Amino acid sequence: MDVLIVVATAGEAGNLRDLPARVTVSGVGPVAAALATQRALQEAPARLVVSAGIAGAYPASGLTPGDLAVSSHVIQADLGAWDGDDWLSLEALGLSVLPDGPGGATFPAWDGAEVLARRSGAAFGPMLTLSSVTGSLERARQLEARYPGALTEGMEGAGVSHAARLAGVPALELRGVSNAVGPRDRSAWRIPEALRATRRGLETLLNGSSGGGWGAGAP
Ligand SMILES: O=C(O)c1cccc(C(=O)CC[C@H]2O[C@@H](n3cnc4c(=O)[nH]cnc43)[C@H](O)[C@@H]2O)c1
């Protein structure tokens, strides 16, 4: 399988180097992730792009550190406008990140993502991308209200999805949970557990063809 895995940091790449896929380290944030994905796809084609790494889990998701999440959609959640205290999404503004398309800042995931989630024991749902880490419960709940069912928060998924979409390559986000989204408490982050979960999901993906393949969405 011809898979490009994009992670933000060298630490996240460290335990993935032996997997049968190309791993690119983008740097942190959606712009860095988009540029790195674009460059990697120009250097060599891929049939599937994965934004992988660690993530925070929103309170209502029920996810805890060491759990795994796979995207149904990837959403750039901080693109929009404030009208006083009211938030207007790109959709509400009639705008899109894609010059030719509807969809605001939402990127549907690869067709095989739901099967992958089932096989790897991952939660399956929307995964949010923001340019800054949420630091309060109030803000976490606002984001959950705005994006019902949101599982996780990261800083690269939408950038990776955007670049993949422009290149005509399917994409998904796959992240191990390192922390709860909410008040900043670095001592509660469980990065090794999150990295193990991420690796488990990627192994399931990369071994997929030996388990009956991915059906119509096969990369
Ligand atoms: O607050 C700190 O001191 C701090 C120190 C080192 C790293 C961080 C990060 O926030 C890492 C961001 C990095 O990891 C992903 N990530 C993980 N959890 C979250 C989250 O709750 N919200 C947003 N991003 C998260 C993200 O994709 C970045 O690549 C903080």
Ligand as a Chemical Component Dictionary entry (heavy atoms), coordinates in Angstrom:
data_LIG
# 
_chem_comp.id                   LIG 
_chem_comp.type                 NON-POLYMER 
_chem_comp.pdbx_formal_charge   0 
_chem_comp.three_letter_code    LIG 
# 
loop_
_chem_comp_atom.comp_id 
_chem_comp_atom.atom_id 
_chem_comp_atom.alt_atom_id 
_chem_comp_atom.type_symbol 
_chem_comp_atom.charge 
_chem_comp_atom.model_Cartn_x 
_chem_comp_atom.model_Cartn_y 
_chem_comp_atom.model_Cartn_z 
_chem_comp_atom.pdbx_ordinal 
LIG O1  O1  O 0 1.528  23.338 26.924 1  
LIG C1  C1  C 0 2.714  22.919 26.839 2  
LIG O2  O2  O 0 3.581  23.150 27.666 3  
LIG C2  C2  C 0 3.076  22.074 25.682 4  
LIG C3  C3  C 0 4.333  21.532 25.614 5  
LIG C4  C4  C 0 4.660  20.716 24.537 6  
LIG C5  C5  C 0 3.714  20.452 23.537 7  
LIG C6  C6  C 0 2.461  21.005 23.650 8  
LIG C7  C7  C 0 1.421  20.765 22.655 9  
LIG O3  O3  O 0 0.359  21.309 22.749 10 
LIG C8  C8  C 0 1.666  19.819 21.545 11 
LIG C9  C9  C 0 0.760  20.081 20.370 12 
LIG C10 C10 C 0 0.935  18.986 19.374 13 
LIG O4  O4  O 0 0.261  17.827 19.810 14 
LIG C11 C11 C 0 -1.030 17.735 19.230 15 
LIG N1  N1  N 0 -1.973 17.880 20.339 16 
LIG C12 C12 C 0 -1.990 17.044 21.398 17 
LIG N2  N2  N 0 -2.957 17.376 22.248 18 
LIG C13 C13 C 0 -3.570 18.468 21.745 19 
LIG C14 C14 C 0 -4.667 19.263 22.220 20 
LIG O5  O5  O 0 -5.276 19.029 23.274 21 
LIG N3  N3  N 0 -5.036 20.313 21.436 22 
LIG C15 C15 C 0 -4.394 20.581 20.268 23 
LIG N4  N4  N 0 -3.353 19.851 19.811 24 
LIG C16 C16 C 0 -2.944 18.795 20.530 25 
LIG C17 C17 C 0 -1.089 18.779 18.131 26 
LIG O6  O6  O 0 -1.484 18.191 16.937 27 
LIG C18 C18 C 0 0.329  19.353 18.046 28 
LIG O7  O7  O 0 1.077  18.736 17.032 29 
LIG C19 C19 C 0 2.126  21.827 24.727 30 
# 
loop_
_chem_comp_bond.comp_id 
_chem_comp_bond.atom_id_1 
_chem_comp_bond.atom_id_2 
_chem_comp_bond.value_order 
_chem_comp_bond.pdbx_ordinal 
LIG O1  C1  DOUB 1  
LIG C1  O2  SING 2  
LIG C1  C2  SING 3  
LIG C2  C3  SING 4  
LIG C2  C19 DOUB 5  
LIG C3  C4  DOUB 6  
LIG C4  C5  SING 7  
LIG C5  C6  DOUB 8  
LIG C6  C7  SING 9  
LIG C6  C19 SING 10 
LIG C7  O3  DOUB 11 
LIG C7  C8  SING 12 
LIG C8  C9  SING 13 
LIG C9  C10 SING 14 
LIG C10 O4  SING 15 
LIG C10 C18 SING 16 
LIG O4  C11 SING 17 
LIG C11 N1  SING 18 
LIG C11 C17 SING 19 
LIG N1  C12 SING 20 
LIG N1  C16 SING 21 
LIG C12 N2  DOUB 22 
LIG N2  C13 SING 23 
LIG C13 C14 SING 24 
LIG C13 C16 DOUB 25 
LIG C14 O5  DOUB 26 
LIG C14 N3  SING 27 
LIG N3  C15 SING 28 
LIG C15 N4  DOUB 29 
LIG N4  C16 SING 30 
LIG C17 O6  SING 31 
LIG C17 C18 SING 32 
LIG C18 O7  SING 33 
# 
